[in-house]
Amino acid sequence: MMLVPLFLVPLVITLLWLFSIRPYCIRNRKGYTPGANLGVTFWVDWDQARELAKAEGNRRMLLICRVVLWLQILAVVVLLFGMFRLFAL
């Protein structure tokens, strides 16, 4: 039961980044991070998309950025819950 969110949440986050946040940043010429690893690129894109959406009043992108943030928080909670449950056995 714990494995479903553990694999599904990162997949959804990655798909949201690849198909909405990253294209939004490229279209607006933001989030350029040469030589960075995937995690840094994701974080910079997310932060730039959020800031740009606030400035432009783009509610759709703000919603996507909030969903990604809450999914990241959910992933950490599920991981910690799984670790504590494993050590409790």
C-alpha positions in Angstrom: 0.0 0.0 0.0 2.8 2.4 0.8 4.6 1.7 -2.5 1.9 3.2 -4.6 2.3 6.8 -3.4 6.0 6.3 -3.1 6.3 5.7 -6.9 3.2 7.6 -8.1 3.9 11.0 -6.5 7.4 11.4 -8.0 6.1 10.3 -11.4 3.3 12.9 -11.3 5.7 15.6 -10.1 8.1 14.8 -13.0 5.3 14.8 -15.6 4.0 18.2 -14.3 7.5 19.6 -14.5 8.2 18.2 -18.0 4.9 19.1 -19.6 3.9 22.4 -17.9 6.6 24.1 -15.7 9.6 23.5 -18.0 7.8 24.7 -21.2 6.5 27.7 -19.3 10.0 28.7 -18.2 11.4 28.1 -21.7 8.6 30.1 -23.3 9.3 33.0 -20.9 13.1 32.7 -21.0 13.5 31.8 -17.3 15.0 29.0 -15.3 18.2 28.6 -17.4 20.7 26.6 -15.3 23.7 25.4 -17.3 25.7 22.5 -15.8 23.2 21.8 -13.0 21.8 18.4 -12.2 18.2 17.5 -12.6 17.1 18.4 -9.1 18.6 21.9 -9.3 17.1 22.5 -12.7 13.7 21.3 -11.4 13.9 23.6 -8.4 15.0 26.6 -10.4 12.3 26.1 -13.0 9.7 25.7 -10.3 10.8 28.8 -8.4 11.0 30.9 -11.6 7.6 29.7 -12.9 6.1 30.5 -9.5 7.6 34.0 -9.4 6.7 34.7 -13.0 3.1 33.5 -12.6 2.7 35.8 -9.5 4.0 38.7 -11.5 1.7 38.0 -14.5 -1.3 36.9 -12.5 -1.3 33.5 -14.2 -3.6 31.5 -11.9 -3.2 28.2 -13.8 0.5 28.1 -13.4 0.3 29.2 -9.7 -2.1 26.3 -9.1 0.4 23.9 -10.9 3.3 25.2 -8.8 1.2 24.8 -5.6 0.2 21.2 -6.5 3.9 20.4 -7.1 4.9 21.8 -3.8 2.2 19.8 -1.9 3.1 16.7 -3.8 6.7 17.1 -2.7 5.6 17.6 0.9 3.4 14.5 0.6 6.3 12.5 -0.8 8.4 13.4 2.2 5.6 12.5 4.6 5.0 9.2 3.0 8.7 8.4 3.0 9.1 9.3 6.7 5.9 7.4 7.6 7.3 4.4 5.8 10.7 4.7 7.6 9.1 5.0 11.0 6.7 2.1 10.3 9.7 0.0 9.2 11.6 0.7 12.4 8.6 0.1 14.6 8.4 -3.5 13.5 
